[in-house]
Amino acid sequence: MVHIPHASLVVPSDVVAGLLLTPTEIEHELLVMTDRYTDELFALPSSLATTVTFPVSRLVVDPERFTADDSEPMARKGMGVVYERTAAGHPLRRRPSADERHRLLARFYEPHHSALTTAVERALAAHGTCLLLDGHSFPTLALPYEDDQDPDRPDICIGTDARHTPAWLLDIAVGAFEELGWRVAVDRPFGGALVPMRFYRQDLRVHAAMIEVRRGLYMDERSGERLPRFDEIRERISGALRKVSAVGTCRRGGA
């Protein structure tokens, strides 16, 4: 399975109306916070993988956050499941009421996670295991909200979970991208790997890894436009993903 949580630029008009930013500021926030084109970079044919893509921007709600702020580390920065702060720490929206928050989650977060959970269930029923790859990108220069401000950033980051990322998966993922000549780091600048809550830390037949691509490899980070080498980068990423998924297939039923 491939999960694409942050590729969308869509912010429904009723959500825009509740934001505290000007149209120009919203455009900038979308530029820096969207994992633009990851739906294309991580595309695999349906014969190889089921893809679940979040249909709206993370500025609406973030499907990669825990819903309870006391369980979500980013909530302390105003960037829990419903963002209240921008990447630079400025007010994004006023604090939503409990009812407003519930409506947002019911409208966007819950249907997405239901679809993701169903897809994992189907994979387990069909194959006895599921390999979930979480596709992201990250900026060449760290944004103000990021914990890791080291300017020496890799080309590829592989995020892991202590229970759901076995050593064989990490090894093949790192190797697949290093073979392309790219610098690979593990859990830097971002760590973790998403697993639906029904299976999280409970069903170890679900294997997971986050794969983050540095945006400067494929896009102009000032304009958001694709670089001329975009198609080449996409093909190289596709080749690496196929290697990882092939090993996942061979490991069906294993630890």
Sequence and secondary structure as in RCSB ss.txt:
>XXXX:A:sequence
MVHIPHASLVVPSDVVAGLLLTPTEIEHELLVMTDRYTDELFALPSSLATTVTFPVSRLVVDPERFTADDSEPMA
RKGMGVVYERTAAGHPLRRRPSADERHRLLARFYEPHHSALTTAVERALAAHGTCLLLDGHSFPTLALPYEDDQD
PDRPDICIGTDARHTPAWLLDIAVGAFEELGWRVAVDRPFGGALVPMRFYRQDLRVHAAMIEVRRGLYMDERSGE
RLPRFDEIRERISGALRKVSAVGTCRRGGA
>XXXX:A:secstr
 EEE S      HHHHTTB S HHHHHHHHHHH  TTHHHHT   TTT  EEE  S TTT  TTS SSGGG GGG
GGT SSS  B TTS B B    HHHHHHHIIIIIHHHHHHHHHHHHHHHHHHS EEEEEEEEE SS  TT S   
S   SEEEE  TTTS HHHHHHHHHHHHTTT  EEES S       TTTTTT TTEEEEEEEEEGGGTB TTT  
B TTHHHHHHHHHHHHHHHHHHHHHTTT  
